[in-house]
Amino acid sequence: MRITLRAVDADNWHDCAKLSVSDDQKEYVAGNAVSLAQAAYEKQWYPHGIYADDTLVGFLMFGTDQETKRVELCRYMIDKRYQGKGYGKLALIKLLELIAIRYGAISFYTSIVPGNDAAGKLYESAGFQMTGEVMWDEQVMVKQLH
């Protein structure tokens, strides 16, 4: 199995919009359709589909927050049908490689809704650390890329 990140375009946006997490996870993740609309109007965001071989299994979006000027991962989800298969960790590693190539040695940020322990553990396993900062009612995490 090969994990790839593919920019969302006319060919895959609808499939990305249909991805969903389980009902008990919905309080932690914005819907992909909302994220796609945001990216259409706020050009600093870059939405991508997460693929296992040629199967769309998840969605992410990164870019530069206009308020903080930080490069951040603002959306990250694996569809409920594909969770627990290791795709989340593999895709996060691919994303970190992409960010390092695109932006160089930077501090890369993300955040989690309090109580979303699974996301916190995933990000920590990839080297993110809590900053102690809270923004938008979410706990901020950072990873230094070299």
VEXDREN-2710 file (C-alpha; in Angstrom, 1 decimal):
% VEXDREN-2710
k/r/px/py/pz
1/MET/0.0/0.0/0.0
2/ARG/1.2/3.5/-0.9
3/ILE/-0.1/6.6/0.8
4/THR/-0.2/9.8/-1.4
5/LEU/-1.5/13.3/-0.9
6/ARG/-3.3/14.7/-4.0
7/ALA/-4.5/18.3/-4.3
8/VAL/-8.2/18.6/-4.4
9/ASP/-9.4/19.5/-7.9
10/ALA/-12.4/19.2/-10.2
11/ASP/-11.9/15.4/-10.3
12/ASN/-12.0/14.6/-6.6
13/TRP/-13.6/17.5/-4.7
14/HIS/-17.0/15.8/-4.6
15/ASP/-15.6/12.6/-3.2
16/CYS/-13.6/14.5/-0.6
17/ALA/-16.8/16.3/0.4
18/LYS/-18.6/13.0/1.0
19/LEU/-15.9/11.6/3.4
20/SER/-17.1/11.5/7.0
21/VAL/-16.0/10.6/10.5
22/SER/-18.2/8.7/12.9
23/ASP/-21.0/10.5/14.8
24/ASP/-19.0/10.6/18.0
25/GLN/-16.1/12.3/16.3
26/LYS/-18.1/15.0/14.5
27/GLU/-17.7/17.5/17.4
28/TYR/-13.9/17.4/16.7
29/VAL/-13.7/18.0/13.0
30/ALA/-15.2/20.5/10.6
31/GLY/-17.0/19.0/7.6
32/ASN/-15.0/18.7/4.5
33/ALA/-17.5/20.6/2.4
34/VAL/-17.0/23.6/4.7
35/SER/-13.2/23.3/4.4
36/LEU/-13.5/23.1/0.6
37/ALA/-15.6/26.2/0.5
38/GLN/-13.1/28.0/2.8
39/ALA/-10.3/27.0/0.5
40/ALA/-12.2/28.3/-2.5
41/TYR/-12.4/31.8/-1.0
42/GLU/-9.3/31.9/1.2
43/LYS/-6.6/31.1/-1.3
44/GLN/-3.9/30.6/1.4
45/TRP/-5.4/27.1/2.2
46/TYR/-4.4/24.0/0.3
47/PRO/-6.9/21.0/0.5
48/HIS/-5.6/17.5/-0.3
49/GLY/-7.1/14.1/-0.5
50/ILE/-5.4/11.3/1.3
51/TYR/-5.1/8.2/-0.9
52/ALA/-4.2/4.6/0.0
53/ASP/-3.1/3.4/-3.5
54/ASP/-6.0/4.8/-5.5
55/THR/-8.6/4.8/-2.8
56/LEU/-9.6/8.1/-1.2
57/VAL/-9.4/7.5/2.6
58/GLY/-9.1/11.0/4.1
59/PHE/-8.8/14.7/3.8
60/LEU/-6.5/17.4/5.0
61/MET/-5.9/21.1/4.6
62/PHE/-2.9/23.2/5.4
63/GLY/-1.7/26.8/4.7
64/THR/-0.8/30.0/6.4
65/ASP/-3.2/31.4/9.0
66/GLN/-3.8/35.1/8.2
67/GLU/-4.2/36.0/11.9
68/THR/-1.1/34.3/13.3
69/LYS/1.0/34.1/10.1
70/ARG/1.8/30.5/11.1
71/VAL/1.9/27.6/8.6
72/GLU/-0.5/25.1/10.0
73/LEU/-2.5/22.0/9.5
74/CYS/-6.0/23.2/10.0
75/ARG/-8.0/20.1/8.9
76/TYR/-7.2/16.4/9.2
77/MET/-9.5/13.4/9.0
78/ILE/-9.6/9.8/8.0
79/ASP/-13.0/8.5/6.8
80/LYS/-14.8/6.3/9.3
81/ARG/-14.6/3.3/6.9
82/TYR/-10.8/3.5/6.9
83/GLN/-9.8/4.3/10.5
84/GLY/-7.6/2.0/12.5
85/LYS/-5.6/0.9/9.5
86/GLY/-2.5/3.1/10.0
87/TYR/-3.4/5.6/7.2
88/GLY/-3.6/8.6/9.5
89/LYS/0.0/8.2/10.7
90/LEU/1.4/7.4/7.3
91/ALA/-0.4/10.4/5.7
92/LEU/0.9/12.7/8.5
93/ILE/4.4/11.6/7.7
94/LYS/3.8/12.4/4.0
95/LEU/2.4/15.8/5.0
96/LEU/5.4/16.6/7.1
97/GLU/7.7/15.7/4.2
98/LEU/5.7/18.0/1.9
99/ILE/5.7/20.9/4.3
100/ALA/9.5/20.6/4.8
101/ILE/10.0/20.7/1.0
102/ARG/7.5/23.5/0.4
103/TYR/8.4/25.8/3.4
104/GLY/11.8/24.6/4.7
105/ALA/12.9/24.6/8.3
106/ILE/9.8/26.1/10.0
107/SER/7.7/25.6/13.1
108/PHE/4.6/23.8/11.8
109/TYR/1.4/24.1/13.9
110/THR/-1.9/22.3/14.4
111/SER/-4.5/22.2/17.1
112/ILE/-6.9/19.8/18.7
113/VAL/-10.3/20.2/20.3
114/PRO/-9.9/19.3/24.0
115/GLY/-11.0/15.7/24.5
116/ASN/-9.9/14.6/21.1
117/ASP/-7.3/12.2/22.6
118/ALA/-6.9/10.1/19.5
119/ALA/-5.7/13.2/17.5
120/GLY/-3.4/14.3/20.3
121/LYS/-1.8/10.9/20.4
122/LEU/-1.4/10.8/16.6
123/TYR/0.2/14.2/16.5
124/GLU/2.5/13.4/19.4
125/SER/3.6/10.2/17.7
126/ALA/4.8/12.4/14.8
127/GLY/6.8/14.7/17.1
128/PHE/4.2/17.5/17.8
129/GLN/4.3/19.0/21.2
130/MET/1.7/21.0/23.2
131/THR/2.6/24.7/23.3
132/GLY/0.3/25.5/26.3
133/GLU/-1.5/28.0/24.0
134/VAL/-5.2/27.9/23.4
135/MET/-6.6/29.5/20.2
136/TRP/-10.2/29.2/18.9
137/ASP/-10.9/27.0/22.0
138/GLU/-8.4/24.5/20.8
139/GLN/-5.0/23.3/22.2
140/VAL/-2.1/24.4/20.0
141/MET/0.6/21.9/19.0
142/VAL/3.9/22.5/17.2
143/LYS/6.6/20.5/15.5
144/GLN/9.9/22.0/14.4
145/LEU/10.9/20.9/10.9
146/HIS/14.5/20.7/10.0
END
